[in-house]
């Protein structure tokens, strides 16, 4: 059971980092500053201290199903509506 928990924690951190990076790209490249900040704030629920803090403050934590649905929403919004690949291309051209 402990190994399973470790795997979920690692997966949660990875998705949190990916979604935070998507938010940072949307914040600093293109014209979606508000959307990027919103995505960065949503990504915070994937980092481990979020569940104990929520449980302590409001009495419950975010279920895994909600995290999965939120992850699907973030990916859909970033890839479809947010034009993430165009912004990554802008970012890479700006670094040269």
JOPEQUI-V902457 format. One record per pair of residues at least 12 apart in sequence whose ideal C-beta (glycine too) atoms are under 8 Angstrom apart, sorted by the first residue. I is the first residue (numbers start at 1). J is the second residue. Records with the same first field share a line. If there is no record, write none. Layout:
I: J  J
This chain:
8: 64
9: 48
12: 46  47  48  67
13: 46  47  48
15: 46  67  71
16: 43  44  45  46  47
17: 43
19: 39  40  42  43  46  71  74
20: 39  40  43  44
22: 39  43  74  78  82  84
23: 36  37  38  39  40  41  42  43
24: 36  40
25: 84  87  88  91
26: 39  78  82  84  87
27: 40
28: 91
29: 87  88  90  91  94
30: 83  86  87  90
32: 82  87
35: 77  82
39: 74  77  78
42: 70  74
43: 74
45: 62  67  70
46: 67  71
50: 62
